Amino acid sequence: MSETPSSSRPLSERLRFLFEYVYPRGREPFTPTEVVDAIRREGGSMTTGHLSQLMSGKRSNPGLGVLLELAGFFHVPLDYFADDELSEEIRSDIIAGAAVRDSGNPGIAARRYDPYRRYAEWTTGS
């Protein structure tokens, strides 16, 4: 992946990054439909079409509510979408966390906070 200066990262790229890197161990990345379904279960109003347009760049200026829903789902601060410096710090943390998640070392992975444990419980009924 080529590194683009953070100030030129559009919302669509920031979203695609979250989809690519932020998901629980033991499963594939979330699909847009899964994200929308989870947001709607929590009372959100996101639609798959709207999310697809944001991810493709066809829409680039969502309302605060949409950004709050996405930030909540991906467990990132709202400023991830607006503050370039903070966004870069978060990207670095996410990449490091994904490396631990994917390392295959259960000792390290077990000690890492897994914000998606609750999502797994919702979808499996455990």
Secondary structure as GFF3:
##gff-version 3
##sequence-region A 1 126
A	DSSP	three_ten_helix	6	8	.	.	.	ID=ss1
A	DSSP	alpha_helix	11	21	.	.	.	ID=ss2
A	DSSP	alpha_helix	32	41	.	.	.	ID=ss3
A	DSSP	alpha_helix	48	56	.	.	.	ID=ss4
A	DSSP	alpha_helix	64	74	.	.	.	ID=ss5
A	DSSP	three_ten_helix	78	81	.	.	.	ID=ss6
A	DSSP	alpha_helix	84	101	.	.	.	ID=ss7
A	DSSP	alpha_helix	106	111	.	.	.	ID=ss8
A	DSSP	alpha_helix	117	124	.	.	.	ID=ss9
###
